[in-house]
Amino acid sequence: MSEQTKKVLDSFKTANRKIKSFEEALGVLYWDLRTGAPRKGMDVRSEVIGELSADMFKLSTSPELGEWLSELERKEVFASLSEIDQRLVTETRKDYNRSVLIPPKLYQEYVVITSQSESKWEEAKEANDYAGFKPYLDKVIRYTNQFIDLWGAGQTRYDTLLEPYEPGMTVAELDRIFGGLREQLVPLSAAIASSPNQPDTSFLRQQFDVAAQKDFSLYILQQLGFNFEAGRLDESMHPFATGLNPGDVRITTRYLKDDVTSALFGTIHECGHALYEQNIMDQLIGTTLCTGTSMGIHESQSRFWENVIGRSRPFWNRYYKELQARFPNLSHVSCDQFYRGNNVVQPSLIRIEADELTYNLHIIIRYELEKMIFNEGLTAAELPEVWNEKYKQYLGIAPATDSDGVLQDVHWSGGAFGYFPSYSLGNMYAAQFANTMEQQIQDFWQLVEAGNLLPIKEWLADKIYQYGKMRTPSELVQSITGQVLDPQYLVTYLTNKYKDIYKL
Ligand SMILES: [Zn+2]
């Protein structure tokens, strides 16, 4: 490597480290804002976040960064870089191109509009006032279309929106995957609904001591291998996980007096995100590669731990006694009752309250609508009607109000088009990884039943967590399972599970 290249590489890596430092600092500020910052300071804090974000944006679109990238991308120079530096160049280039193609003035307008649109959405959802929200949504769609023009469309215009959330994912691929999923999940959901063997859920509607819930959350985190020296658990309205660096990963949960399962499964879910972030290899620390590789893979980890493990029978065979010991009002509820009650399938209107099976149908509906908006020109005015039709078609129910329908999610108001598919991709990745795990980890389910969960965490750390952004989602799936993403694993997993629970 020439002296000149060394200098360029050094400048490039210093800039990257600075961007990562901004990310960490902003991460702490957001975390603080959502976990107990005094209300009176919130406005000033938002301004501080805005200013720092603008500085970070400037840094990540600077002409120097563009020059360094071009230099490092020269064939012979690139070949002389380490594997980590090569990936750092490739990933930074992707972000750079995306940001630098948007004129700063247009971006600023967009930030203002999405922020107004989010506040308007909150009001509109509260008041069931889609007409009031519609002009804002129109604007957000218009700006997003302008961005697609600037970025250049992929195979279709909507492809361009998928890339930042799930690199390499395309509409053609999602059509194949979601098509297969929908065809099989709709009849399975109908068979479940007409089964005479419906689980009893009455025991879930009791009062559960909050202190005991906290105690059990901490106990389960420790059982799952959450490293308390590199993380903490707090409370917030909407549970979330923030990976500042592998030595500082923070998760939150929410304790409800009348629902023990909200904190329980919420904590396990966020722990899955945390295990990923806590186990990224040291060599990536301080670079922008030190995070999960995509939204879908991140979600596969939270959902693997929450659903595949946390809602399994072997898990509760081991841990139900510990739960009962903390909640005497569960003493009359058998482990089987508890397991089945926590795995009820019921078509519902609200995505975030949906079960493991119908959840995917909520996502497919949103995917199909987003595709219609950007590829076929569906307008904000037409959305509610198509939304309701699709709910009728896929879930057999339609919302009586827009608040329970098209207005229920925040994503579109903030311009997060292309995000929804990640949730279902997470379920599919999780099922496919679990299938490989069952083959490669001896006595997999006996380990779960014995509460010996660390070998599972170590397997995931070895195959997924350590790599951070060093491998793309499709590289991970290929290298771990030897196949491309296949929805059949999720269908088989769900079919087996519910055949047993509903005695189909
Ligand atoms: Zn999640």
Residues whose N, C-alpha, C, O or C-beta is under 5 A from the ligand:
A	BS01	ZN	S302
